[in-house]
Amino acid sequence: MTAIPMITIIGGGLAGCEAAWQAVRRNCRVRLFDMKPHVFSPAHNSPHLAELVCSNSLRSNDIGSAVGLLKEEMRQLDSLLLQVAADTEVPAGKALAVDRELFASRITTILENHPLIEICRQEVRELPAPGGNPTILATGPLTSEAMGTSLGRITGQEGLAFYDAIAPIVIAESLDREVVFQKSRYDDGPGDYLNCPMDRETYLRFIDELARAEYVPLRPFEEAKYFEGCLPIEVLCARGAETLRFGPMKPVGLPDPRTGYEAYAVVQLRKENREGSTYNMVGFQTKLTYAEQKRIFRLIPGMEHAEFARLGSIHRNTFVCAPLLLLPTLQLKTRPDLLLAGQLSGVEGYVESAAMGLLAGINATRLALGQQPVVPPSETAMGALIRHLTESDPGHFQPSNVNFGLFPDWKKKIPKKQRGQLRAEIALEALQLWQKDLAAG
């Protein structure tokens, strides 16, 4: 009887869990290490695997968007995370959002009960020596100092770091519903978001207080290198008085049903759980002190008596310089038995991290089975992310969400309105052919 091969996965976040699922689907055993509940990072507090930290949103479901296309590709590759997301979904307009506690609990139960998965609740501080099972490192943006040092010894790189800020979560019953109205941008009907409208005077007072607020200072050894798509609210405010009105506080498409007019600015709140008992402040990631968050955010109309289930905070995001270190298969150039997945590999976002876990799981399994690892077609969203990781200028490399700017150039001029749908058609056709090649071995 032929022994079932095994892979090792270090890290039980989105990428590690997705990698484990892809491996067992291909009849490969998995030993999955996660340090919780014995050790927690500064941003984690649940013992479950696949804990969502920054937000409960997996962003747009529109297949004509880059992230919507990426999710569809993952669905066609039997993504565990998207199966569970569908089962734990909460209303969020055109976005896919989940009840984060139910989502993580469900994934944990599925993996704990799978006969081919062994979950080891212990911290791994050192990478295994070469020559053993293929290993996936998916320890995420808060990779421990010990593991970072171990990875640095192998890669010869100290790595890069920037700081990712978390938005506050508000308790729904503390909101003033005489002021706050329910509506999704541009949609008819009540919509899935709560909206706090501001007139010009209130907005100017708000940004004035925000500009003068106290925030948590960086430590002497830290350097502020924020991801452009997740800037703290106070950093955006410092760019100019109108920046927030054209960013997360944009009022366009949100007329107040009681007046019929758009406010000067709007703060949006998105459901955090199915019950609607808590709401996330959309785009309000912050490094303000806790006291200042309470003081300033209670200046927002309808939030004067807001109670917070979680206040915003700041955490480190560690990643490698992928163009120097990674093959398109997510293998390290210097250690082909070691694959990187998730944000550590140099992508940004929940869905992107899980997608890299999916690919790493496929390739680690193929290595364990003695097969050649594979690379998704460049026309696909997964392939576009791989191109970003491996073909970017190493001197200016920065993590990125998936976007159509990462895809191959058009060979002919395409009307802008048709591009998203056409990208999806081309990508999914290429993915189907790729899947046939995978099935053939």
Secondary structure, DSSP 8 states (H G I E B T S, - for coil): -----EEEEE--SHHHHHHHHHHHHTT-EEEEE--TTTS--TT---SSSS---S-SEEEE--TTSHHHHHHHHHHHTT-HHHHHHHHTEE--TTEEEE-HHHHHHHHHHHHHT-TTEEEE-S---S---TTSS-EEE---TT--HHHHHHHHHHHS---EEEEEEE--EEEGGGS-TTT-EE--TT-SSS-SEEEEEE-HHHHHHHHHHHHT--B----TT------GGG--HHHHHTT-TTTGGGTTT--TT---TTTSS--SEEEEEEE-STT--EEEETT--B-B-HHHHHHHHTTSTT-TT--EEE--EEEEEEE--HHHHB-TTSBBSS-TTEEE-GGGGTB-SHHHHHHHHHHHHHHHHHHHTT-------TTSHHHHHHHHHHHS-GGG---B---GGGS---SS---HHHHHHHHHHHHHHHHHHHHHHHHT-
